[in-house]
Amino acid sequence: MNIALWVAAGLLATVAFSGGAAIAWGRFPA
C-alpha cells in the first residue's frame, strides 16, 4: 500500500486518540 496513506491514517488516528483522551481527562479528572 502507499506509504503516505499509512502515514496520514496513523497521524489522524493519533490526533483523534489524543483529542479523545484530553476530552475524557477534562471531563473525568483523576
C-alpha positions in Angstrom: 0.0 0.0 0.0 1.0 3.6 -0.3 3.3 4.8 2.5 1.7 8.3 2.5 -1.7 6.6 3.1 -0.3 4.8 6.2 1.3 8.0 7.5 -1.9 10.0 7.1 -4.0 7.3 8.7 -1.6 7.0 11.6 -1.4 10.7 12.1 -5.2 11.0 12.0 -5.6 8.2 14.5 -3.0 9.7 16.8 -4.7 13.1 16.8 -8.2 11.6 17.3 -6.9 9.4 20.2 -5.0 12.2 21.9 -8.0 14.6 21.4 -10.4 12.0 22.8 -8.1 11.3 25.8 -7.8 15.0 26.5 -11.6 15.4 26.5 -12.0 12.4 28.7 -9.4 13.7 31.1 -11.0 17.1 31.3 -14.4 15.5 31.8 -13.3 12.9 34.3 -10.2 14.2 36.1 -8.4 11.5 38.0 
